[in-house]
Structure formats: structure tokens, C-alpha cells
């Protein structure tokens, strides 16, 4: 039996995933989580064989959350199911410790196959993302956001979602000064000097976080 924790902040999406998974005779959903803190608690307190993880959730989520979970639970397989298809985000999620990555547009059969593969120690990458992530030619010039740290990329997405510095600080459990520092650094790296420009850039590159 594959024991799964389903982490997604959208109630309808999470309920649909739980309903789908529970129809499988070899799968048991043992916990649900709607934000980063609940996900960390479930991974800590509930014996499970797989974490099905959305990147966009309240709290200190995204790629940094994968790193935290991997450090605390090095043997827990993590399968990301996300709307994000940007090769940079996918690559960083895998590098942080995710065992698989699927887009939310994946067929049901592909998701179920991925669950079983990852739970058994395998690796999975959405076929639609393989060319961009694995086989893309090395470029001489990186996109500006590729030089951002994981935290700076996370702050950019939250700013684009309309959150203010104080709100971001509360969500990430850091000080407003720390968020402001990240904001200044990412603006410098992107060559953008106002919030409107950051929002446009994030939207153009699919980096907005769903708040």
C-alpha cells in the first residue's frame, strides 16, 4: 500500500486528487495539507511513502520547501504537481530533491503511473517538459531571472501576486527587512526599478505565484 500525503491549497483540486487516489486499490491518502506549515507537520507526524506537492501554497512553500523537507526527511519521495512549467523552476525543484515533476495538465493515467514510480524510488519528469529541461542547448546568455536565488525567485512571485513586503515576511516567517533585502537584490539583478516592472516581468515569464 502506498501511503500518500496530498499538499495543495486549492480545496477543489485537493479533493479531486484525494478522490482519484482513493479509487486505486494500492493507494491510501493518509493526510492532507493546505499550506507549507501543514505539509511540514504531516511529513513529520504521519508515516507516509510519498508526498504529492503543489509548489504554490501559503507559507514558505515553493522550491525552498522542497529543500526543507528533503533535509528533514531524506528518504521521503516527493512528487511535484504544479502549474509552473518554466524550465528554471522545474530544474530547481528537481535539484532541491523532488523525485518527480508533473504539470497539472497531465493526464490522470500519467499521474497515477508517476505516483507508483516515485513511491518505488524512481524518477519522473513530465514528457512535455523534457526537451526544455533536459535537452535544451546550452545558451551563451541566461534569462535575467536565472541568476536569482531560490528565495529571490520566490519573493518575485509573491510580489507579482500582489503581496506587500510585510505580507511576504509573514508568509515566509522572516523579517520585513530580510524581504526588502531580497527585493532590492532581485531588482538589481533584473535591472528593474519598480514593482510594476517586476509584475510585468513575472507575468511574461510565468513566475507569478498564485496567492
C-alpha positions as CSV (number, residue, x, y, z in Angstrom):
1,X,0.0,0.0,0.0
2,X,1.3,3.4,-1.0
3,X,0.6,6.0,1.8
4,X,0.3,9.5,0.4
5,X,0.2,13.0,1.8
6,X,-1.6,15.4,-0.6
7,X,-0.5,19.0,-0.3
8,X,-2.4,21.6,-2.3
9,X,-4.0,24.8,-1.1
10,X,-6.9,24.7,-3.5
11,X,-9.8,22.8,-1.8
12,X,-11.4,21.6,-5.0
13,X,-8.1,20.5,-6.6
14,X,-7.0,18.7,-3.4
15,X,-10.4,17.0,-3.0
16,X,-10.3,15.8,-6.6
17,X,-6.8,14.4,-6.1
18,X,-7.9,12.6,-2.9
19,X,-10.9,11.2,-4.6
20,X,-8.9,10.0,-7.6
21,X,-6.2,8.4,-5.5
22,X,-8.6,6.6,-3.1
23,X,-10.1,4.7,-6.1
24,X,-6.7,2.9,-6.5
25,X,-6.5,-0.3,-4.6
26,X,-2.8,0.1,-3.8
27,X,-3.1,3.8,-2.6
28,X,-4.1,5.3,0.7
29,X,-4.3,9.1,1.4
30,X,-3.1,9.4,5.0
31,X,-3.1,13.2,5.3
32,X,-3.9,16.4,3.5
33,X,-2.2,19.8,3.8
34,X,-3.2,23.2,2.6
35,X,-0.1,25.3,3.3
36,X,3.7,24.9,3.9
37,X,3.4,24.5,7.7
38,X,0.7,21.8,7.4
39,X,2.9,20.0,4.9
40,X,5.9,20.0,7.2
41,X,3.8,18.8,10.1
42,X,2.2,16.0,8.1
43,X,5.6,14.8,6.8
44,X,6.9,14.8,10.4
45,X,3.9,13.2,12.1
46,X,2.3,10.9,9.6
47,X,4.1,7.8,8.3
48,X,3.9,8.0,4.5
49,X,5.6,6.7,1.4
50,X,5.1,9.7,-0.9
51,X,4.4,13.4,-0.7
52,X,2.3,14.8,-3.6
53,X,3.2,18.5,-3.5
54,X,2.0,21.7,-5.1
55,X,4.6,24.5,-5.3
56,X,2.1,27.4,-4.9
57,X,0.8,27.3,-1.3
58,X,0.6,29.8,1.5
59,X,3.7,30.0,3.8
60,X,7.3,29.2,3.0
61,X,6.5,27.0,0.0
62,X,7.9,26.5,-3.4
63,X,11.4,25.2,-4.0
64,X,12.7,26.3,-0.5
65,X,10.0,24.0,1.0
66,X,11.3,21.0,-1.0
67,X,14.8,21.7,0.4
68,X,13.5,21.8,4.0
69,X,11.6,18.6,3.5
70,X,14.5,16.8,1.9
71,X,16.8,17.9,4.7
72,X,14.4,16.6,7.4
73,X,13.2,13.5,5.5
74,X,15.9,12.4,3.1
75,X,14.1,9.2,2.2
76,X,10.7,10.6,1.6
77,X,9.9,10.7,-2.2
78,X,8.4,14.0,-3.3
79,X,6.3,14.3,-6.5
80,X,5.6,17.8,-7.6
81,X,2.3,18.5,-9.3
82,X,2.4,22.2,-10.3
83,X,1.0,24.7,-12.8
84,X,4.6,26.0,-13.3
85,X,6.3,24.8,-16.4
86,X,9.2,27.2,-16.5
87,X,12.4,25.1,-17.0
88,X,14.2,27.0,-14.3
89,X,11.6,26.3,-11.7
90,X,11.4,22.6,-12.8
91,X,15.1,22.2,-12.7
92,X,15.5,23.8,-9.3
93,X,12.7,21.7,-7.8
94,X,14.5,18.5,-9.0
95,X,17.8,19.8,-7.8
96,X,16.3,20.6,-4.4
97,X,15.3,17.0,-4.0
98,X,12.0,16.3,-5.8
99,X,11.9,12.8,-7.3
100,X,9.4,13.8,-10.0
101,X,7.7,16.8,-11.6
102,X,4.3,16.8,-13.4
103,X,2.3,19.7,-14.7
104,X,-1.3,20.0,-13.6
105,X,-2.4,19.4,-17.2
106,X,-1.0,15.9,-17.1
107,X,-3.4,13.0,-17.9
108,X,-4.8,11.0,-15.0
109,X,-3.1,7.9,-16.1
110,X,0.3,9.7,-16.2
111,X,-0.2,10.9,-12.7
112,X,-1.1,7.5,-11.3
113,X,1.9,6.0,-13.1
114,X,4.1,8.7,-11.6
115,X,2.8,8.1,-8.1
116,X,3.8,4.4,-8.3
117,X,7.1,5.0,-10.0
118,X,8.2,7.7,-7.5
119,X,6.9,5.7,-4.5
120,X,9.1,2.8,-5.6
121,X,12.2,5.0,-5.7
122,X,12.0,6.0,-9.4
123,X,12.3,9.4,-11.1
124,X,9.6,11.1,-13.2
125,X,9.6,14.1,-15.4
126,X,6.6,15.3,-17.4
127,X,7.2,14.4,-21.1
128,X,6.2,17.8,-22.2
129,X,9.0,19.4,-20.0
130,X,11.8,17.0,-21.0
131,X,13.0,18.9,-24.1
132,X,13.2,22.2,-22.3
133,X,14.7,20.9,-19.0
134,X,16.9,18.1,-20.2
135,X,17.8,18.6,-23.8
136,X,17.8,22.3,-24.2
137,X,21.0,23.5,-25.8
138,X,23.4,25.4,-23.6
139,X,22.9,29.1,-24.1
140,X,25.5,31.8,-24.0
141,X,23.1,34.3,-22.4
142,X,20.9,33.4,-19.5
143,X,17.5,34.9,-18.9
144,X,17.9,37.5,-16.2
145,X,15.8,35.6,-13.7
146,X,18.0,32.6,-14.0
147,X,20.6,34.3,-11.8
148,X,18.1,34.8,-9.0
149,X,18.4,32.7,-5.9
150,X,15.6,30.3,-5.0
151,X,14.4,32.8,-2.3
152,X,14.7,35.8,-4.6
153,X,12.6,33.9,-7.2
154,X,10.1,33.1,-4.5
155,X,9.9,36.8,-3.4
156,X,9.4,37.9,-7.1
157,X,6.5,35.5,-7.5
158,X,4.8,36.8,-4.3
159,X,5.4,40.4,-5.2
160,X,3.8,39.7,-8.6
161,X,0.8,38.1,-6.8
162,X,0.2,41.4,-5.2
163,X,1.6,40.8,-1.7
164,X,3.3,43.7,0.2
165,X,6.7,43.3,1.9
166,X,5.0,42.8,5.3
167,X,2.7,40.2,4.0
168,X,5.6,38.3,2.3
169,X,7.5,38.5,5.5
170,X,4.6,36.9,7.5
171,X,4.2,34.2,4.9
172,X,7.9,33.3,4.7
173,X,8.4,33.6,8.5
174,X,11.2,36.1,8.1
175,X,11.6,39.8,8.9
176,X,10.3,42.6,6.6
177,X,14.0,43.8,6.4
178,X,15.0,40.4,5.0
179,X,12.3,40.5,2.4
180,X,13.2,44.1,1.5
181,X,16.8,43.0,1.0
182,X,15.7,40.2,-1.3
183,X,13.6,42.6,-3.2
184,X,16.4,45.1,-3.7
185,X,18.8,42.3,-4.9
186,X,16.3,40.8,-7.4
187,X,15.5,44.3,-8.7
188,X,19.2,44.9,-9.2
189,X,19.8,41.6,-10.9
190,X,16.8,42.1,-13.2
191,X,17.6,45.7,-13.9
192,X,14.1,46.8,-12.8
193,X,13.4,49.7,-10.5
194,X,9.7,49.5,-9.7
195,X,7.1,47.0,-8.6
196,X,5.1,47.4,-11.8
197,X,8.1,46.3,-13.8
198,X,8.6,43.3,-11.5
199,X,5.0,42.3,-12.1
200,X,5.2,42.6,-15.8
201,X,8.5,40.6,-15.9
202,X,7.0,37.8,-13.7
203,X,3.9,37.6,-15.9
204,X,5.9,37.5,-19.1
205,X,7.9,34.6,-17.8
206,X,5.2,32.7,-15.9
207,X,6.7,33.3,-12.5
208,X,3.7,34.8,-10.7
209,X,2.8,32.9,-7.5
210,X,-0.9,32.2,-7.0
211,X,-1.7,33.9,-3.7
